Amino acid sequence: MHSTGSFIDDRRPFSEKNWGHRTVIYAKLAKDMNTVQWNSFYAGLGYAGEIQQKMKECSRPVEHWTDNPDEYFIVGSDPVEEEGEEEEEASS
């Protein structure tokens, strides 16, 4: 993180007081991780960031939320086919 400059600036110092009594455990686990594990961890964070961005692009802003389930659909999905339609297409 430090070498790439990708880090979160937090005004609170990283300490047991501000982060909880399990801080020592998390710090030990992080210290024990090897390079491959860190690379996998950062790849996962990057992938999660991409998913979050895609969800933002396809999400309805809060001010437009409704309680009507018919107002919601998955963007870009194929229409759902009835079981009979699938059999007709297969036999054609």
Biopython code that builds the backbone (N, CA, C, O; Angstrom):
import numpy as np
from Bio.PDB.StructureBuilder import StructureBuilder

atoms = [
    (1, "MET", "N", (0.820, -1.175, 0.000)),
    (1, "MET", "CA", (0.000, 0.000, 0.000)),
    (1, "MET", "C", (0.869, 1.244, 0.000)),
    (1, "MET", "O", (0.657, 2.156, -0.800)),
    (2, "HIS", "N", (1.810, 1.282, 0.862)),
    (2, "HIS", "CA", (2.625, 2.484, 0.980)),
    (2, "HIS", "C", (3.411, 2.750, -0.295)),
    (2, "HIS", "O", (3.535, 3.899, -0.718)),
    (3, "SER", "N", (3.942, 1.701, -0.909)),
    (3, "SER", "CA", (4.765, 1.903, -2.103)),
    (3, "SER", "C", (3.948, 2.412, -3.283)),
    (3, "SER", "O", (4.478, 3.126, -4.134)),
    (4, "THR", "N", (2.667, 2.056, -3.348)),
    (4, "THR", "CA", (1.828, 2.528, -4.454)),
    (4, "THR", "C", (1.110, 3.823, -4.117)),
    (4, "THR", "O", (0.552, 4.466, -5.006)),
    (5, "GLY", "N", (1.115, 4.213, -2.860)),
    (5, "GLY", "CA", (0.420, 5.427, -2.447)),
    (5, "GLY", "C", (-1.072, 5.212, -2.277)),
    (5, "GLY", "O", (-1.822, 6.170, -2.090)),
    (6, "SER", "N", (-1.510, 3.956, -2.341)),
    (6, "SER", "CA", (-2.930, 3.658, -2.162)),
    (6, "SER", "C", (-3.192, 3.365, -0.694)),
    (6, "SER", "O", (-2.994, 2.241, -0.234)),
    (7, "PHE", "N", (-3.627, 4.351, 0.024)),
    (7, "PHE", "CA", (-3.935, 4.138, 1.421)),
    (7, "PHE", "C", (-5.038, 5.103, 1.829)),
    (7, "PHE", "O", (-5.301, 6.094, 1.148)),
    (8, "ILE", "N", (-5.670, 4.798, 2.940)),
    (8, "ILE", "CA", (-6.759, 5.622, 3.450)),
    (8, "ILE", "C", (-6.196, 6.533, 4.526)),
    (8, "ILE", "O", (-5.601, 6.072, 5.500)),
    (9, "ASP", "N", (-6.389, 7.808, 4.340)),
    (9, "ASP", "CA", (-5.942, 8.774, 5.332)),
    (9, "ASP", "C", (-6.968, 8.814, 6.458)),
    (9, "ASP", "O", (-8.118, 9.194, 6.237)),
    (10, "ASP", "N", (-6.568, 8.432, 7.640)),
    (10, "ASP", "CA", (-7.463, 8.418, 8.786)),
    (10, "ASP", "C", (-6.871, 9.309, 9.855)),
    (10, "ASP", "O", (-5.686, 9.211, 10.176)),
    (11, "ARG", "N", (-7.678, 10.156, 10.390)),
    (11, "ARG", "CA", (-7.205, 11.116, 11.404)),
    (11, "ARG", "C", (-6.968, 10.457, 12.770)),
    (11, "ARG", "O", (-6.262, 11.008, 13.615)),
    (12, "ARG", "N", (-7.559, 9.279, 12.979)),
    (12, "ARG", "CA", (-7.381, 8.592, 14.256)),
    (12, "ARG", "C", (-6.114, 7.742, 14.214)),
    (12, "ARG", "O", (-5.885, 7.044, 13.226)),
    (13, "PRO", "N", (-5.294, 7.779, 15.249)),
    (13, "PRO", "CA", (-4.118, 6.908, 15.259)),
    (13, "PRO", "C", (-4.535, 5.448, 15.358)),
    (13, "PRO", "O", (-5.534, 5.114, 15.996)),
    (14, "PHE", "N", (-3.761, 4.590, 14.721)),
    (14, "PHE", "CA", (-4.033, 3.152, 14.762)),
    (14, "PHE", "C", (-3.559, 2.627, 16.100)),
    (14, "PHE", "O", (-2.359, 2.474, 16.326)),
    (15, "SER", "N", (-4.493, 2.354, 16.979)),
    (15, "SER", "CA", (-4.128, 1.879, 18.313)),
    (15, "SER", "C", (-5.254, 1.019, 18.871)),
    (15, "SER", "O", (-6.374, 1.021, 18.361)),
    (16, "GLU", "N", (-4.935, 0.295, 19.918)),
    (16, "GLU", "CA", (-5.936, -0.542, 20.564)),
    (16, "GLU", "C", (-7.072, 0.313, 21.098)),
    (16, "GLU", "O", (-8.224, -0.120, 21.098)),
    (17, "LYS", "N", (-6.767, 1.508, 21.547)),
    (17, "LYS", "CA", (-7.796, 2.400, 22.090)),
    (17, "LYS", "C", (-8.817, 2.755, 21.018)),
    (17, "LYS", "O", (-10.020, 2.736, 21.278)),
    (18, "ASN", "N", (-8.352, 3.076, 19.824)),
    (18, "ASN", "CA", (-9.253, 3.520, 18.770)),
    (18, "ASN", "C", (-9.773, 2.403, 17.871)),
    (18, "ASN", "O", (-10.774, 2.589, 17.179)),
    (19, "TRP", "N", (-9.119, 1.258, 17.868)),
    (19, "TRP", "CA", (-9.502, 0.205, 16.938)),
    (19, "TRP", "C", (-9.944, -1.083, 17.613)),
    (19, "TRP", "O", (-10.267, -2.049, 16.921)),
    (20, "GLY", "N", (-9.969, -1.130, 18.923)),
    (20, "GLY", "CA", (-10.472, -2.309, 19.615)),
    (20, "GLY", "C", (-9.363, -3.210, 20.130)),
    (20, "GLY", "O", (-8.205, -3.099, 19.725)),
    (21, "HIS", "N", (-9.743, -4.098, 21.025)),
    (21, "HIS", "CA", (-8.777, -4.963, 21.703)),
    (21, "HIS", "C", (-8.198, -6.042, 20.785)),
    (21, "HIS", "O", (-7.191, -6.659, 21.131)),
    (22, "ARG", "N", (-8.809, -6.283, 19.628)),
    (22, "ARG", "CA", (-8.301, -7.309, 18.712)),
    (22, "ARG", "C", (-7.252, -6.754, 17.746)),
    (22, "ARG", "O", (-6.773, -7.484, 16.878)),
    (23, "THR", "N", (-6.892, -5.489, 17.880)),
    (23, "THR", "CA", (-5.903, -4.872, 16.999)),
    (23, "THR", "C", (-4.610, -5.663, 16.960)),
    (23, "THR", "O", (-4.017, -5.837, 15.895)),
    (24, "VAL", "N", (-4.170, -6.142, 18.107)),
    (24, "VAL", "CA", (-2.914, -6.892, 18.182)),
    (24, "VAL", "C", (-3.003, -8.152, 17.314)),
    (24, "VAL", "O", (-2.033, -8.517, 16.650)),
    (25, "ILE", "N", (-4.158, -8.810, 17.320)),
    (25, "ILE", "CA", (-4.333, -10.030, 16.530)),
    (25, "ILE", "C", (-4.272, -9.698, 15.041)),
    (25, "ILE", "O", (-3.583, -10.375, 14.278)),
    (26, "TYR", "N", (-5.008, -8.636, 14.622)),
    (26, "TYR", "CA", (-5.023, -8.263, 13.207)),
    (26, "TYR", "C", (-3.628, -7.835, 12.734)),
    (26, "TYR", "O", (-3.213, -8.170, 11.624)),
    (27, "ALA", "N", (-2.923, -7.105, 13.570)),
    (27, "ALA", "CA", (-1.570, -6.671, 13.207)),
    (27, "ALA", "C", (-0.647, -7.879, 13.053)),
    (27, "ALA", "O", (0.180, -7.907, 12.142)),
    (28, "LYS", "N", (-0.773, -8.872, 13.926)),
    (28, "LYS", "CA", (0.053, -10.081, 13.841)),
    (28, "LYS", "C", (-0.257, -10.834, 12.554)),
    (28, "LYS", "O", (0.657, -11.265, 11.851)),
    (29, "LEU", "N", (-1.552, -10.997, 12.238)),
    (29, "LEU", "CA", (-1.930, -11.713, 11.022)),
    (29, "LEU", "C", (-1.430, -10.990, 9.773)),
    (29, "LEU", "O", (-0.953, -11.630, 8.835)),
    (30, "ALA", "N", (-1.535, -9.680, 9.754)),
    (30, "ALA", "CA", (-1.048, -8.900, 8.608)),
    (30, "ALA", "C", (0.460, -9.039, 8.473)),
    (30, "ALA", "O", (0.978, -9.167, 7.363)),
    (31, "LYS", "N", (1.158, -9.016, 9.586)),
    (31, "LYS", "CA", (2.619, -9.141, 9.568)),
    (31, "LYS", "C", (3.059, -10.512, 9.059)),
    (31, "LYS", "O", (4.105, -10.635, 8.422)),
    (32, "ASP", "N", (2.258, -11.545, 9.340)),
    (32, "ASP", "CA", (2.597, -12.907, 8.939)),
    (32, "ASP", "C", (2.302, -13.211, 7.478)),
    (32, "ASP", "O", (2.736, -14.245, 6.970)),
    (33, "MET", "N", (1.570, -12.330, 6.786)),
    (33, "MET", "CA", (1.210, -12.597, 5.391)),
    (33, "MET", "C", (2.430, -12.459, 4.488)),
    (33, "MET", "O", (3.247, -11.554, 4.659)),
    (34, "ASN", "N", (2.539, -13.374, 3.523)),
    (34, "ASN", "CA", (3.650, -13.292, 2.576)),
    (34, "ASN", "C", (3.226, -12.467, 1.351)),
    (34, "ASN", "O", (2.081, -12.026, 1.256)),
    (35, "THR", "N", (4.154, -12.269, 0.427)),
    (35, "THR", "CA", (3.900, -11.420, -0.747)),
    (35, "THR", "C", (2.751, -11.942, -1.600)),
    (35, "THR", "O", (1.930, -11.155, -2.072)),
    (36, "VAL", "N", (2.680, -13.230, -1.802)),
    (36, "VAL", "CA", (1.600, -13.810, -2.618)),
    (36, "VAL", "C", (0.245, -13.548, -1.950)),
    (36, "VAL", "O", (-0.725, -13.204, -2.626)),
    (37, "GLN", "N", (0.181, -13.708, -0.633)),
    (37, "GLN", "CA", (-1.063, -13.460, 0.083)),
    (37, "GLN", "C", (-1.467, -11.987, -0.010)),
    (37, "GLN", "O", (-2.644, -11.673, -0.191)),
    (38, "TRP", "N", (-0.485, -11.084, 0.116)),
    (38, "TRP", "CA", (-0.795, -9.653, -0.005)),
    (38, "TRP", "C", (-1.268, -9.331, -1.426)),
    (38, "TRP", "O", (-2.210, -8.558, -1.604)),
    (39, "ASN", "N", (-0.623, -9.918, -2.432)),
    (39, "ASN", "CA", (-1.049, -9.674, -3.818)),
    (39, "ASN", "C", (-2.480, -10.143, -4.036)),
    (39, "ASN", "O", (-3.265, -9.466, -4.699)),
    (40, "SER", "N", (-2.816, -11.294, -3.485)),
    (40, "SER", "CA", (-4.183, -11.808, -3.596)),
    (40, "SER", "C", (-5.168, -10.901, -2.867)),
    (40, "SER", "O", (-6.268, -10.646, -3.357)),
    (41, "PHE", "N", (-4.771, -10.426, -1.716)),
    (41, "PHE", "CA", (-5.615, -9.531, -0.928)),
    (41, "PHE", "C", (-5.905, -8.251, -1.714)),
    (41, "PHE", "O", (-7.057, -7.826, -1.806)),
    (42, "TYR", "N", (-4.859, -7.636, -2.283)),
    (42, "TYR", "CA", (-5.050, -6.398, -3.043)),
    (42, "TYR", "C", (-5.822, -6.643, -4.333)),
    (42, "TYR", "O", (-6.598, -5.789, -4.760)),
    (43, "ALA", "N", (-5.619, -7.795, -4.954)),
    (43, "ALA", "CA", (-6.399, -8.131, -6.151)),
    (43, "ALA", "C", (-7.878, -8.228, -5.789)),
    (43, "ALA", "O", (-8.739, -7.761, -6.535)),
    (44, "GLY", "N", (-8.164, -8.833, -4.648)),
    (44, "GLY", "CA", (-9.550, -8.927, -4.183)),
    (44, "GLY", "C", (-10.156, -7.570, -3.902)),
    (44, "GLY", "O", (-11.316, -7.327, -4.235)),
    (45, "LEU", "N", (-9.383, -6.679, -3.291)),
    (45, "LEU", "CA", (-9.872, -5.322, -3.040)),
    (45, "LEU", "C", (-10.151, -4.598, -4.357)),
    (45, "LEU", "O", (-11.154, -3.896, -4.488)),
    (46, "GLY", "N", (-9.263, -4.774, -5.321)),
    (46, "GLY", "CA", (-9.456, -4.136, -6.622)),
    (46, "GLY", "C", (-10.697, -4.651, -7.314)),
    (46, "GLY", "O", (-11.456, -3.880, -7.901)),
    (47, "TYR", "N", (-10.906, -5.960, -7.246)),
    (47, "TYR", "CA", (-12.071, -6.571, -7.870)),
    (47, "TYR", "C", (-13.346, -6.081, -7.193)),
    (47, "TYR", "O", (-14.333, -5.777, -7.863)),
    (48, "ALA", "N", (-13.324, -6.004, -5.862)),
    (48, "ALA", "CA", (-14.484, -5.503, -5.123)),
    (48, "ALA", "C", (-14.766, -4.052, -5.500)),
    (48, "ALA", "O", (-15.926, -3.652, -5.599)),
    (49, "GLY", "N", (-13.715, -3.261, -5.709)),
    (49, "GLY", "CA", (-13.893, -1.875, -6.137)),
    (49, "GLY", "C", (-14.547, -1.783, -7.500)),
    (49, "GLY", "O", (-15.393, -0.919, -7.727)),
    (50, "GLU", "N", (-14.159, -2.674, -8.418)),
    (50, "GLU", "CA", (-14.765, -2.694, -9.754)),
    (50, "GLU", "C", (-16.245, -3.049, -9.666)),
    (50, "GLU", "O", (-17.077, -2.445, -10.343)),
    (51, "ILE", "N", (-16.566, -4.029, -8.831)),
    (51, "ILE", "CA", (-17.966, -4.438, -8.658)),
    (51, "ILE", "C", (-18.780, -3.281, -8.087)),
    (51, "ILE", "O", (-19.890, -3.005, -8.541)),
    (52, "GLN", "N", (-18.216, -2.614, -7.092)),
    (52, "GLN", "CA", (-18.919, -1.494, -6.476)),
    (52, "GLN", "C", (-19.183, -0.390, -7.502)),
    (52, "GLN", "O", (-20.260, 0.207, -7.509)),
    (53, "GLN", "N", (-18.208, -0.118, -8.361)),
    (53, "GLN", "CA", (-18.375, 0.906, -9.389)),
    (53, "GLN", "C", (-19.478, 0.505, -10.369)),
    (53, "GLN", "O", (-20.320, 1.330, -10.724)),
    (54, "LYS", "N", (-19.478, -0.752, -10.808)),
    (54, "LYS", "CA", (-20.514, -1.234, -11.733)),
    (54, "LYS", "C", (-21.895, -1.147, -11.090)),
    (54, "LYS", "O", (-22.870, -0.782, -11.747)),
    (55, "MET", "N", (-21.975, -1.485, -9.802)),
    (55, "MET", "CA", (-23.266, -1.408, -9.117)),
    (55, "MET", "C", (-23.749, 0.033, -9.037)),
    (55, "MET", "O", (-24.947, 0.284, -9.169)),
    (56, "LYS", "N", (-22.848, 0.980, -8.824)),
    (56, "LYS", "CA", (-23.233, 2.393, -8.806)),
    (56, "LYS", "C", (-23.786, 2.813, -10.155)),
    (56, "LYS", "O", (-24.776, 3.541, -10.228)),
    (57, "GLU", "N", (-23.144, 2.352, -11.229)),
    (57, "GLU", "CA", (-23.579, 2.721, -12.569)),
    (57, "GLU", "C", (-24.976, 2.194, -12.880)),
    (57, "GLU", "O", (-25.737, 2.826, -13.613)),
    (58, "CYS", "N", (-25.307, 1.036, -12.320)),
    (58, "CYS", "CA", (-26.589, 0.391, -12.624)),
    (58, "CYS", "C", (-27.633, 0.588, -11.541)),
    (58, "CYS", "O", (-28.738, 0.057, -11.654)),
    (59, "SER", "N", (-27.318, 1.325, -10.510)),
    (59, "SER", "CA", (-28.245, 1.481, -9.399)),
    (59, "SER", "C", (-29.101, 2.730, -9.544)),
    (59, "SER", "O", (-28.705, 3.726, -10.149)),
    (60, "ARG", "N", (-30.259, 2.638, -8.978)),
    (60, "ARG", "CA", (-31.187, 3.755, -8.952)),
    (60, "ARG", "C", (-30.841, 4.624, -7.744)),
    (60, "ARG", "O", (-30.674, 4.100, -6.642)),
    (61, "PRO", "N", (-30.731, 5.935, -7.927)),
    (61, "PRO", "CA", (-30.440, 6.803, -6.775)),
    (61, "PRO", "C", (-31.519, 6.668, -5.694)),
    (61, "PRO", "O", (-32.683, 6.416, -6.006)),
    (62, "VAL", "N", (-31.141, 6.832, -4.455)),
    (62, "VAL", "CA", (-32.040, 6.641, -3.316)),
    (62, "VAL", "C", (-33.323, 7.450, -3.474)),
    (62, "VAL", "O", (-34.404, 6.964, -3.139)),
    (63, "GLU", "N", (-33.219, 8.656, -3.972)),
    (63, "GLU", "CA", (-34.408, 9.498, -4.077)),
    (63, "GLU", "C", (-35.443, 8.941, -5.061)),
    (63, "GLU", "O", (-36.579, 9.414, -5.091)),
    (64, "HIS", "N", (-35.062, 7.942, -5.865)),
    (64, "HIS", "CA", (-35.983, 7.329, -6.824)),
    (64, "HIS", "C", (-36.393, 5.908, -6.433)),
    (64, "HIS", "O", (-36.975, 5.193, -7.249)),
    (65, "TRP", "N", (-36.101, 5.486, -5.202)),
    (65, "TRP", "CA", (-36.488, 4.158, -4.755)),
    (65, "TRP", "C", (-38.000, 4.093, -4.591)),
    (65, "TRP", "O", (-38.632, 5.074, -4.199)),
    (66, "THR", "N", (-38.576, 2.931, -4.892)),
    (66, "THR", "CA", (-40.003, 2.708, -4.669)),
    (66, "THR", "C", (-40.181, 1.359, -3.993)),
    (66, "THR", "O", (-39.242, 0.570, -3.891)),
    (67, "ASP", "N", (-41.407, 1.105, -3.531)),
    (67, "ASP", "CA", (-41.717, -0.179, -2.909)),
    (67, "ASP", "C", (-42.359, -1.141, -3.900)),
    (67, "ASP", "O", (-42.779, -2.234, -3.520)),
    (68, "ASN", "N", (-42.435, -0.749, -5.142)),
    (68, "ASN", "CA", (-43.055, -1.581, -6.174)),
    (68, "ASN", "C", (-41.998, -2.502, -6.787)),
    (68, "ASN", "O", (-41.093, -2.019, -7.467)),
    (69, "PRO", "N", (-42.090, -3.825, -6.563)),
    (69, "PRO", "CA", (-41.062, -4.731, -7.091)),
    (69, "PRO", "C", (-40.996, -4.739, -8.617)),
    (69, "PRO", "O", (-39.958, -5.077, -9.186)),
    (70, "ASP", "N", (-42.093, -4.371, -9.290)),
    (70, "ASP", "CA", (-42.091, -4.346, -10.754)),
    (70, "ASP", "C", (-41.238, -3.208, -11.319)),
    (70, "ASP", "O", (-40.942, -3.180, -12.514)),
    (71, "GLU", "N", (-40.853, -2.289, -10.467)),
    (71, "GLU", "CA", (-40.019, -1.160, -10.892)),
    (71, "GLU", "C", (-38.541, -1.541, -10.969)),
    (71, "GLU", "O", (-37.723, -0.741, -11.424)),
    (72, "TYR", "N", (-38.189, -2.752, -10.532)),
    (72, "TYR", "CA", (-36.791, -3.152, -10.455)),
    (72, "TYR", "C", (-36.506, -4.310, -11.403)),
    (72, "TYR", "O", (-37.321, -5.221, -11.554)),
    (73, "PHE", "N", (-35.351, -4.264, -12.034)),
    (73, "PHE", "CA", (-34.916, -5.325, -12.927)),
    (73, "PHE", "C", (-33.407, -5.254, -13.044)),
    (73, "PHE", "O", (-32.795, -4.237, -12.716)),
    (74, "ILE", "N", (-32.813, -6.334, -13.510)),
    (74, "ILE", "CA", (-31.367, -6.378, -13.692)),
    (74, "ILE", "C", (-31.055, -5.811, -15.073)),
    (74, "ILE", "O", (-31.547, -6.309, -16.085)),
    (75, "VAL", "N", (-30.248, -4.787, -15.100)),
    (75, "VAL", "CA", (-29.919, -4.113, -16.344)),
    (75, "VAL", "C", (-29.158, -5.043, -17.270)),
    (75, "VAL", "O", (-28.206, -5.705, -16.857)),
    (76, "GLY", "N", (-29.581, -5.089, -18.515)),
    (76, "GLY", "CA", (-28.860, -5.864, -19.519)),
    (76, "GLY", "C", (-29.101, -7.350, -19.463)),
    (76, "GLY", "O", (-28.410, -8.111, -20.141)),
    (77, "SER", "N", (-30.063, -7.788, -18.671)),
    (77, "SER", "CA", (-30.304, -9.232, -18.601)),
    (77, "SER", "C", (-31.185, -9.669, -19.760)),
    (77, "SER", "O", (-31.936, -8.871, -20.320)),
    (78, "ASP", "N", (-31.086, -10.940, -20.112)),
    (78, "ASP", "CA", (-31.952, -11.499, -21.140)),
    (78, "ASP", "C", (-33.346, -11.692, -20.546)),
    (78, "ASP", "O", (-33.476, -11.950, -19.349)),
    (79, "PRO", "N", (-34.373, -11.571, -21.356)),
    (79, "PRO", "CA", (-35.721, -11.807, -20.822)),
    (79, "PRO", "C", (-35.879, -13.264, -20.393)),
    (79, "PRO", "O", (-35.303, -14.171, -20.995)),
    (80, "VAL", "N", (-36.649, -13.463, -19.368)),
    (80, "VAL", "CA", (-36.890, -14.808, -18.862)),
    (80, "VAL", "C", (-37.851, -15.511, -19.803)),
    (80, "VAL", "O", (-38.892, -14.963, -20.164)),
    (81, "GLU", "N", (-37.500, -16.724, -20.197)),
    (81, "GLU", "CA", (-38.360, -17.496, -21.082)),
    (81, "GLU", "C", (-39.166, -18.494, -20.268)),
    (81, "GLU", "O", (-38.683, -19.057, -19.285)),
    (82, "GLU", "N", (-40.389, -18.698, -20.694)),
    (82, "GLU", "CA", (-41.231, -19.710, -20.053)),
    (82, "GLU", "C", (-40.708, -21.080, -20.460)),
    (82, "GLU", "O", (-40.041, -21.202, -21.487)),
    (83, "GLU", "N", (-40.997, -22.106, -19.679)),
    (83, "GLU", "CA", (-40.500, -23.453, -19.975)),
    (83, "GLU", "C", (-40.994, -23.948, -21.324)),
    (83, "GLU", "O", (-40.234, -24.591, -22.048)),
    (84, "GLY", "N", (-42.224, -23.674, -21.680)),
    (84, "GLY", "CA", (-42.786, -24.111, -22.954)),
    (84, "GLY", "C", (-42.070, -23.485, -24.135)),
    (84, "GLY", "O", (-41.901, -24.134, -25.167)),
    (85, "GLU", "N", (-41.644, -22.232, -24.004)),
    (85, "GLU", "CA", (-40.942, -21.532, -25.079)),
    (85, "GLU", "C", (-39.609, -22.193, -25.376)),
    (85, "GLU", "O", (-39.215, -22.290, -26.539)),
    (86, "GLU", "N", (-38.905, -22.650, -24.346)),
    (86, "GLU", "CA", (-37.605, -23.288, -24.543)),
    (86, "GLU", "C", (-37.758, -24.575, -25.336)),
    (86, "GLU", "O", (-36.953, -24.870, -26.220)),
    (87, "GLU", "N", (-38.802, -25.343, -25.015)),
    (87, "GLU", "CA", (-39.030, -26.617, -25.719)),
    (87, "GLU", "C", (-39.396, -26.376, -27.177)),
    (87, "GLU", "O", (-38.965, -27.118, -28.060)),
    (88, "GLU", "N", (-40.209, -25.314, -27.439)),
    (88, "GLU", "CA", (-40.607, -25.005, -28.814)),
    (88, "GLU", "C", (-39.391, -24.627, -29.645)),
    (88, "GLU", "O", (-39.255, -25.063, -30.788)),
    (89, "GLU", "N", (-38.482, -23.793, -29.055)),
    (89, "GLU", "CA", (-37.288, -23.375, -29.797)),
    (89, "GLU", "C", (-36.374, -24.560, -30.062)),
    (89, "GLU", "O", (-35.768, -24.634, -31.131)),
    (90, "ALA", "N", (-36.259, -25.477, -29.131)),
    (90, "ALA", "CA", (-35.378, -26.637, -29.284)),
    (90, "ALA", "C", (-35.893, -27.561, -30.395)),
    (90, "ALA", "O", (-35.104, -28.169, -31.118)),
    (91, "SER", "N", (-37.215, -27.662, -30.525)),
    (91, "SER", "CA", (-37.766, -28.556, -31.540)),
    (91, "SER", "C", (-37.807, -27.925, -32.927)),
    (91, "SER", "O", (-38.000, -28.632, -33.917)),
    (92, "SER", "N", (-37.628, -26.601, -33.018)),
    (92, "SER", "CA", (-37.668, -25.910, -34.323)),
    (92, "SER", "C", (-36.433, -26.148, -35.138)),
    (92, "SER", "O", (-36.321, -25.636, -36.252)),
]
sb = StructureBuilder()
sb.init_structure("model")
sb.init_model(0)
sb.init_chain("A")
sb.init_seg("    ")
for serial, (resi, resn, name, xyz) in enumerate(atoms, 1):
    if name == "N":
        sb.init_residue(resn, " ", resi, " ")
    sb.init_atom(name, np.array(xyz, "f"), 0.0, 1.0, " ", f" {name:<3s}", serial, name[0])
structure = sb.get_structure()
